[in-house]
Amino acid sequence: MKKILSTLLIVCFCALLFVACDNNANAPTDNTGNTDDPQNESIITSDLEEDKNWETFLAEYEAFVDDYIELTNKYKANPTDLTIVNQYTEMSQKVAEWNQEIDEIKNELANDPTAAAEFADKLADIVKKLEKAQ
C-alpha cells in the first residue's frame, strides 16, 4: 500500500511539474477588449478569485506531504496498526481531488511564466522532502 501511494504521489508531482513548465498552453486568444461582454467580466472576476491559487495549493500539498511522512513513520513503527489503512484511503482521495485541480493550476500558471517557475521550484523542494523521508 505504501508503494502504491508513493507512486501516486510521485506521478502527481511530475504532472504538476510538467504543468508548471508548460507556460504557453491555454493562453487566451481573444484580445477584443470588449468590456460589455458578460463573459469577459466573469473571466476577470474568476481571475481575481483564483489569484495565487497555486500558492495555496502548494501550501496544502506540503502539509499533505508532512502528514504522509508522519503516516509512513507510524507504519514503520507498527505495521499492524489498522488505523493506517483508513488514513491512507483518505490521503488517496485527497490526491484524486488535487488531480482534478491540476487544470485550474495549469490555466493560472500558463499566463504567468514567473509564477510557473516559482511553482516548479517550490514543488521540487516538496519532492526533495518526500524523497529524504523514504
Residue, then its C-alpha position, 0 to 999 in steps of 0.5 A: m500500500k505504501k508503494i502504491l501511494s508513493t507512486l501516486l504521489i510521485v506521478c502527481f508531482c511530475a504532472l504538476l511539474f510538467v504543468a508548471c513548465d508548460n507556460n504557453a498552453n491555454a493562453p487566451t486568444d481573444n484580445t477584443g477588449n470588449t468590456d460589455d461582454p458578460q463573459n469577459e467580466s466573469i473571466i476577470t472576476s474568476d481571475l481575481e478569485e483564483d489569484k495565487n491559487w497555486e500558492t495555496f495549493l502548494a501550501e496544502y500539498e506540503a502539509f499533505v506531504d508532512d502528514y504522509i511522512e508522519l503516516t509512513n513513520k507510524y507504519k514503520a513503527n507498527p505495521t499492524d496498526l489498522t488505523i493506517v489503512n483508513q488514513y491512507t484511503e483518505m490521503s488517496q482521495k485527497v490526491a484524486e481531488w488535487n488531480q482534478e485541480i491540476d487544470e485550474i493550476k495549469n490555466e493560472l500558471a500558463n499566463d504567468p511564466t514567473a509564477a510557473a517557475e516559482f511553482a516548479d521550484k517550490l514543488a521540487d523542494i516538496v519532492k526533495k522532502l518526500e524523497k529524504a523521508q523514504 
